[in-house]
Amino acid sequence: ATLQTAPDYAVEVASLTRSIVLDADDDDDQNYKGGYVMGGHLIIYGTPEIAQTLEGVEINNFGQQGNLGRYPIHFHICQDVAGS
């Protein structure tokens, strides 16, 4: 969705002077190596023909071990878009 097609759902975020940090809470559950198994999940849903960019974003404690499709950053059915 874009601001023109669905203003209730589209989001534009810009920060020219500050860093953007996405930091999920630590999980109490640990895997057999002592690492955390649950974290945050950033998903961008089906945006065919619309370029998506992330710049200057620090992402900490993201990803969900053992949950298919729960990657730290997930472009879901966004297809191959030039400029992304």
N, C-alpha and C positions, 0 to 999 in steps of 0.2 A: 504494500500500500504506500501511497505517497500522500503528501499534504493535499494535492489536488483531487485524488481519487477517493481517499478515505481519511479525512482529517481527524477523525476520532481515534484512529489506530496508528497513524504514521508518527514517527519521532525523528527529529533532527537535533543532534547534539553537537555543539562546537565549543571549544575552549582554546583560546589563543594564548592565554597567559599561565595556565595551570596544568599540571600533569593530571591525567585521569588514572586512578588506581581502582581496580576491581579486586577486592580481597574477601574471599569466603571464610567463614568461621572454620576453625580446626574441628575435625571429627574425632570423636572418642574411639571409634573402631579403627584398628590397625591391621594391615596384612601381615603375612608371615615374615616379611623383611622389616617390619617396624614402620612402614610408611602408611600414611592415611589413605583410606579407601573411598571416602565420599568428599565431594567438594562442590564448588559452584559450577554452573553450566550456562554459558552464553549461547543462545540459539537465535539465528536469523532465519525466519521461515520464508519459504518459497517466494523469491523475488526475481522471477525470470525477466530478463531484459532491463533490469535495474542494477547498476553497478553499486557494490557495497565496499567500503573501505574502512579499515581500522588503522589509525596512526597514533603513535605516542601514547598507547594504552599499556599499562602494566597490569598483568593478570596473575594473581597469587591464589594458591589452594583451589584450583579449578580442576575438573575432571572427576568422573565417578567410576572407579574401578569395578569391573564386572557388570556394568549396565551398558548394554549395546546402545550406541547412539548418544551417549552422554559424554561427549568429548569436551575439552576445555572451551573450544570455540567450534560451533557447529553451524555450517551453512546448509540448511535443510531444503533440499530440492530447489536450489537456487540456479541450477544449470551453469553453463559456461558463458559468462558475461564479460565482454571486453572491458577492461578498466577496473575490474574487481581485484 
